[in-house]
Amino acid sequence: MQWRVIVRMSLSDDQGSVLRNSLSSTFAAAGLQNTATGIWESPSVDIKMAADSMASLIRTLADPSSVSGVDPTVALNHLWIYVDQAK
């Protein structure tokens, strides 16, 4: 079964978008594409792959200092994850 996944996130103090750009590879690995509005989405992805990628995303957001070059004051403003069955 395939699933639609949409992720929206906002970061503060992400100088040079270092953290955001680092997370882009996580989204790409899950099959999500950037819509250029701060949203990554895919109409149909494998749920296990998406879940593994979202777990990695949350681990990185919990410890942004694990990403080389990230501003020490970077902070997550919000994270929205929407998942439903693909049609």
C-alpha positions in Angstrom: 0.0 0.0 0.0 1.2 3.5 -0.9 0.8 6.6 1.2 0.7 10.4 0.6 3.1 12.2 2.8 3.3 16.0 3.3 5.9 17.7 5.6 6.0 21.4 6.5 8.7 22.7 8.8 10.0 26.1 9.8 13.3 26.9 11.4 14.7 30.0 13.0 18.3 31.2 13.0 19.2 28.6 10.3 22.0 30.8 8.9 22.7 29.8 5.3 19.9 27.2 5.5 22.5 24.7 6.6 20.1 22.5 8.7 17.3 22.8 6.1 19.7 21.8 3.3 21.0 18.9 5.3 17.4 17.6 5.9 16.6 17.9 2.2 18.5 14.6 1.6 16.3 13.0 4.3 13.2 14.1 2.4 14.6 13.0 -0.9 15.4 9.6 0.5 11.7 9.3 1.5 10.6 10.2 -2.0 9.4 13.7 -1.1 9.9 16.7 -3.3 10.3 20.3 -2.3 7.4 22.4 -3.6 9.4 25.6 -3.1 7.0 26.8 -0.4 8.7 25.1 2.6 6.7 22.0 2.0 8.0 18.6 0.9 5.4 16.1 -0.4 4.8 13.0 -2.4 1.5 11.6 -3.7 2.6 8.0 -3.2 5.4 6.6 -1.1 6.2 3.4 0.8 5.1 4.0 4.4 8.1 2.1 5.9 10.6 4.2 3.9 8.7 7.4 4.8 8.5 6.4 8.5 12.2 5.7 8.7 13.0 9.0 7.1 10.7 10.9 9.4 12.4 9.3 12.4 15.7 10.4 11.1 14.3 13.9 10.6 13.1 14.1 14.2 16.4 12.8 15.5 18.3 15.5 13.6 15.8 18.2 14.8 16.3 17.0 18.4 20.0 17.5 18.1 20.7 20.0 15.3 24.3 20.4 16.5 24.9 16.9 14.9 25.0 18.7 11.5 28.3 20.3 10.7 28.2 24.1 10.4 24.7 24.6 11.9 24.3 27.8 13.9 24.1 26.9 17.6 21.0 29.1 18.0 19.0 27.3 15.3 15.5 26.2 16.6 12.5 24.4 15.2 9.4 26.7 15.0 7.0 24.1 13.8 6.9 20.6 12.2 3.7 19.3 10.5 3.6 15.8 9.1 0.5 14.6 7.3 0.1 11.0 6.2 -2.9 9.4 4.5 -3.6 6.5 2.0 -2.7 7.3 -1.6 -5.6 7.3 -3.9 
